[in-house]
Every structure is written in structure tokens, then in C-alpha cells.
Amino acid sequence: MDGLTLGDDDLLSEGAPLIDIVAAEPLNGRLARITWETGETQVYDLAPALANLLVFKRLRTDDALFRTLKVNEDGNAIEWDDGAELSAIWIERLPPVGFDNADFTSAMDDLGMSLDGMAAALEISRRQVASYRKDKPIPRHIALATRYLLERGKRA
């Protein structure tokens, strides 16, 4: 490695540092409340991750097994009594479940979007955008699309 010597305790890393999980609580369905070492707590829908790999097959339908969810010994994953583990990296990639009207309005403000602009960006009607700003429940696909716009805006 071009003269670089690594000791037993040296770590190589690339990208953002990993954030450990300090607490995990199973909720209804396949939702879980995760508390990160930063102090932030979010509710995640684990169903997409559980549907992704065969190792999670029992967890998809076995409610009692899902309720055995806990943080692993290293804090870098959650695990279940059957030995299945889901890494913090996977969980961080999932969008948090909560997205309400205030979040939608705040996203529009952060993006500098008018009603017409947001309607065009989401390919929905101006009336729907106005309703989401007030009190109409935000559908999951609209929440995901809005989060995407926010993330894309941060990278620009």
C-alpha cells in the first residue's frame, strides 16, 4: 500500500461516519422507533427492507418475532431473536414515516416553491397542493417525492 502501514487498531473509512443506534422499539405493523446517538428519534417503516432479502421472510408475517426487535451489542444494527439483523446503514436509507402538513409547507418554503411550482414539480393539481398545505393527509408517495425534492435541492 505505497508505504502505508496499518496497525491492528487502525480503521479505514470512506464517506460519512456511521451513526450508532441507542434504542429501538417495535411499533404496529412493521414500524420501528429508532433513537440515534445524535439524540434524534424517528419512526421508520421497515417493510421495504424486510421485503428485500429472504433472510427476513419470517419477520414479514410473524408479529411476535418482529416484537423481539432490539439494538445489537455494537449499536450498528437492530436484531431479532431469530438472528436476523438490519444494519443502521439500511435504516438510514429509509425515509422516516412522519410527514405532515407542516412538513409539507416547510418543504415548499425551503424549496422556494409557489403552489403552481410545487404542483408542477409533483405532477399534481394546484388544488391538491393547497389542500396538503392545510389539513389533507399527505399520501406516502407525495411525502417521498417531496423529500426527494428537498434532498436534490440540498445537493445542488
N, C-alpha and C positions, 0 to 999 in steps of 0.2 A: 504494500500500500504506500509506495513512494516515501519510505522513511517514517511513516506514522506508526507508532507503537501504541497499542491499546492495552490497558490493564484489565484485570478481571472485573473491576467495578466501573469501568468506563462505559458510557452509553452513547450510541449514535442515534440521532433523531433527525427527522425531516418534517417540516410543516409546523403547524400549531401544536403547542403542548397539550397532552391529554388531560382532561378534567376528570377527577375521580367522582364516583357516586358515593354519597354518605348515607343515603336512606332510600328505600324503595318500598312502596305499598301497593298491593294489588287492589284494583277497583272493579266495578261491574264490567261485564264483557271482557275484553282483552285490553282494558285501560290500566295504566300504572302511573302512580305519582312518584316522580323521581326528584330527589333533592341532590343537587350537585355541590361539590366542595366550595363553590363560589357563594353558596347560600341560596341560589335561585332554585325554586321548585316549579316544576312543570308537569302537566298531565300529558301522557303520550298514549296513542293507540298503537299497541304492539302487534296488532293483527297483520299488517303488511309484512313485518319482519318474520313473524311466525309462519306465514304462508310461503315464505321464500325458500325454506330449507326443510328437507324431510325429517331432520333430527327433532323438529318442533311439532311433528304430526300430532302427538297426544295432547300437547298444550293447546292446540286449536279447538279441541272439543271437551277436554277434561277440566271442568271448573275447579274441582278440588285440587288437582295438581297445579293449576295456574295460581291458586291462592297460596301455594308454598313459596312463591317468589320472595327472594331476599338478595341482598348485596353479597357478592362473593368476598372471600377473605382479603383479596388485594384491592378491592374497591373499583376495579376496572371493568366490571360486568355485573349483570344480575344473573341469578341461577335458580333452578328449581330442584326439587327433591329427586327427580329422575336423572339428574346430572347435566341437563341441558343448560347452556349459558348463552346469553346475548350480551355482546360487548357494548361498552359505553360509546364506542365509535358508531356502532349501528344505531343506538338510541339517539345520539346527537343528530344523526341524519334524518330522523323522523320529525315531521312538523308537530309542534305542540297542538293539543286538541282545542284549547280555548281560543276563540276568535269571535269577539262580539262586535256590536255596532260601534262602540267607542274605538275599538281597534281598527275597524274599517275606516272610520272618519279620520283617525290619526294617520293611517296609511295614506289616505288621499292627501292630507296636509303635507306629510313627509315627501310625497311624490310631486307635490305642486299640481295636483290634478283637479280640474273642474268636473262637474257632473258629466258633461259631454266627453271630456278627455278620458275619464275613468270608464265610461260606458264603451268607448271605442277600444280601450286597452283590454277590457274583459270580454268584449263582444256580447254585451247585454244592453238592454234598453236604459235610457237615462232615468226612466221612472223606477226601474229596479235599483239603480244606484242610489237614488233619493230615498227609497224605502230602506235600503241597507244602512244608510246614514242615520235613519230614525230608529225603528224598532223591529223591522222584519228580520227573523233569524237568518244568519249567514250560512248558506249551504257549504258543505265541506269543499267542493270544487272551487267555489268563489274564494274561500279563505286561502286555499292552496295557491290559486292563481295570484291573489293579492300579495301573499308572502313572496312568491316568485318575483313579482314586480319590484318589491322592496329590496330583495337580495340583489337583483340585477342592477337596481339603482345604486346600491352601496358599492358595487364593483366598478361602476362607470366613473 
